Amino acid sequence: MLKRTIYSLAVVALIAGCSSSTKLSDVPVTDARGGTGQQGGQSAVAPVSADTGSLNAQGPVGVARIVYFDFDSYTVKPEFQSLIDGHARFLKANPSRHVFIEGHTDERGGREYNLALGQKRSEAVRRALALLGVADSQVEAISFGKEKPAVQGSGEQAWAQNRRAEISYR
């Protein structure tokens, strides 16, 4: 009987220790088609025209491919809306093209939690593209968690560069 009680307490402690205040089931993506995608009057990326002259085989020219996130968050910040708009225009103009959204986290936290958070980050970007009319069949959201850091090292500067979703054309 004592062994069962100790085992039960250990399981409860393990579950409580793995909990997080971040609700990974919530989706903080909003339809921003009417917005400008700018914050403070500055655009995060260069504007992309809809003509095919501004496009290449690897994606839209002049449009960044990385969306950065705050710590323990998967909310797409308004400053990245113009980046997402540029990729959405490219994908809608090229329905045979496919893109992978690769979610990443910094080194802090457990492996399973970071894989889930990376997936939520990639799904948030995928949903933002879908809200702009990109077909689900063109986009795949995957997670690498903390396994593929962009920058080695510890500290906020390195961590901030590793909390990202990368858009990769294949």
C-alpha positions as CSV (number, residue, x, y, z in Angstrom):
1,M,0.0,0.0,0.0
2,L,2.8,2.4,0.8
3,K,4.5,1.7,-2.5
4,R,1.3,2.6,-4.4
5,T,1.0,5.8,-2.4
6,I,4.6,6.8,-3.1
7,Y,4.2,5.9,-6.8
8,S,1.0,7.9,-7.1
9,L,2.6,10.9,-5.5
10,A,5.6,10.6,-7.8
11,V,3.3,10.5,-10.9
12,V,1.4,13.6,-9.7
13,A,4.6,15.5,-9.0
14,L,5.9,14.6,-12.5
15,I,2.8,15.8,-14.2
16,A,2.7,19.0,-12.1
17,G,6.4,19.6,-13.0
18,C,5.7,19.3,-16.7
19,S,2.8,21.8,-16.8
20,S,3.1,25.2,-18.3
21,S,1.0,28.3,-18.2
22,T,1.2,28.6,-22.0
23,K,-1.9,27.2,-23.6
24,L,-0.6,25.6,-26.8
25,S,-4.2,24.8,-28.0
26,D,-5.1,28.5,-28.5
27,V,-4.5,30.0,-31.9
28,P,-3.6,33.7,-31.8
29,V,-3.8,34.4,-35.5
30,T,-6.1,37.0,-36.8
31,D,-7.2,38.0,-40.3
32,A,-5.1,41.0,-41.1
33,R,-5.9,41.4,-44.8
34,G,-7.2,44.8,-44.1
35,G,-4.1,45.9,-42.2
36,T,-1.0,47.5,-43.5
37,G,1.4,45.0,-42.0
38,Q,3.4,47.9,-40.6
39,Q,4.2,48.9,-37.1
40,G,5.4,52.4,-36.2
41,G,5.3,53.3,-39.9
42,Q,8.2,51.0,-40.7
43,S,7.8,47.9,-42.9
44,A,9.6,44.7,-41.8
45,V,10.4,43.8,-45.5
46,A,10.5,45.4,-48.8
47,P,7.2,45.6,-50.7
48,V,6.5,42.9,-53.3
49,S,4.7,43.6,-56.5
50,A,2.2,41.1,-57.9
51,D,3.9,40.9,-61.3
52,T,5.9,37.8,-62.1
53,G,9.0,39.8,-62.7
54,S,9.5,40.1,-58.9
55,L,9.3,36.4,-58.4
56,N,11.9,33.6,-58.7
57,A,11.9,29.9,-58.5
58,Q,12.8,29.9,-54.8
59,G,10.1,32.3,-53.7
60,P,9.4,36.0,-53.7
61,V,12.4,38.3,-54.3
62,G,13.1,40.8,-51.5
63,V,10.9,39.1,-48.9
64,A,12.5,37.8,-45.7
65,R,11.8,34.2,-44.8
66,I,12.0,34.2,-41.0
67,V,9.3,35.1,-38.5
68,Y,10.6,35.7,-35.0
69,F,8.6,35.1,-31.8
70,D,8.7,36.3,-28.2
71,F,9.8,34.0,-25.4
72,D,7.3,31.1,-24.8
73,S,4.9,32.5,-27.5
74,Y,3.6,31.5,-30.8
75,T,1.8,34.7,-31.6
76,V,2.7,36.2,-35.0
77,K,3.6,39.8,-34.4
78,P,2.1,42.5,-36.6
79,E,5.6,43.5,-37.9
80,F,5.8,40.2,-39.8
81,Q,2.5,40.6,-41.6
82,S,4.0,42.2,-44.7
83,L,6.5,39.2,-44.9
84,I,3.5,36.8,-44.7
85,D,1.6,38.9,-47.3
86,G,4.5,38.6,-49.8
87,H,4.7,34.8,-49.4
88,A,0.9,34.5,-49.7
89,R,1.0,36.5,-53.0
90,F,3.8,34.3,-54.4
91,L,2.1,31.0,-53.4
92,K,-1.3,32.1,-54.8
93,A,0.4,33.2,-58.1
94,N,2.2,29.8,-58.2
95,P,-0.2,27.1,-57.2
96,S,2.2,24.3,-58.0
97,R,4.8,25.6,-55.5
98,H,4.9,24.2,-52.0
99,V,6.4,25.6,-48.8
100,F,7.5,24.2,-45.5
101,I,7.1,26.3,-42.4
102,E,9.8,25.1,-39.9
103,G,9.1,26.0,-36.3
104,H,12.1,26.4,-33.9
105,T,12.6,27.3,-30.2
106,D,15.5,28.4,-28.1
107,E,17.4,25.9,-25.9
108,R,15.4,26.5,-22.8
109,G,12.7,23.9,-21.8
110,G,12.3,20.2,-22.3
111,R,12.5,18.5,-25.7
112,E,8.8,17.6,-25.9
113,Y,7.6,21.0,-24.9
114,N,9.9,22.7,-27.4
115,L,8.7,20.4,-30.2
116,A,5.1,21.3,-29.4
117,L,5.9,25.0,-29.2
118,G,7.8,24.9,-32.5
119,Q,4.8,23.2,-34.1
120,K,2.5,25.9,-32.8
121,R,4.8,28.5,-34.2
122,S,4.8,26.9,-37.6
123,E,1.0,26.3,-37.5
124,A,0.5,30.0,-36.6
125,V,2.4,31.1,-39.8
126,R,0.5,28.4,-41.8
127,R,-2.9,29.7,-40.6
128,A,-1.9,33.3,-41.4
129,L,-1.1,32.2,-45.0
130,A,-4.4,30.3,-45.2
131,L,-6.3,33.4,-44.0
132,L,-4.7,35.2,-47.0
133,G,-6.0,32.5,-49.4
134,V,-3.1,30.1,-49.7
135,A,-4.3,26.5,-50.3
136,D,-3.6,24.1,-47.4
137,S,-2.1,21.7,-49.9
138,Q,0.7,24.1,-50.6
139,V,1.9,24.5,-47.0
140,E,3.3,22.0,-44.5
141,A,4.0,23.0,-40.9
142,I,6.8,21.1,-39.1
143,S,8.7,21.5,-35.9
144,F,12.4,21.1,-35.0
145,G,12.0,22.4,-31.5
146,K,15.4,23.3,-30.1
147,E,17.3,20.8,-32.3
148,K,18.4,23.2,-35.1
149,P,19.5,26.5,-33.5
150,A,20.3,29.4,-35.9
151,V,22.8,30.7,-33.3
152,Q,24.9,28.8,-30.8
153,G,25.2,30.1,-27.3
154,S,23.1,31.1,-24.3
155,G,21.8,34.5,-23.5
156,E,18.9,36.6,-24.8
157,Q,20.6,37.7,-28.0
158,A,21.1,34.1,-29.1
159,W,17.8,32.9,-27.8
160,A,15.9,35.6,-29.7
161,Q,17.4,34.5,-33.0
162,N,16.4,30.9,-32.3
163,R,12.7,31.6,-31.5
164,R,11.6,31.5,-35.1
165,A,9.6,30.0,-38.0
166,E,11.5,29.6,-41.3
167,I,9.7,29.6,-44.6
168,S,11.4,27.1,-47.0
169,Y,10.4,26.5,-50.6
170,R,11.0,23.0,-52.0
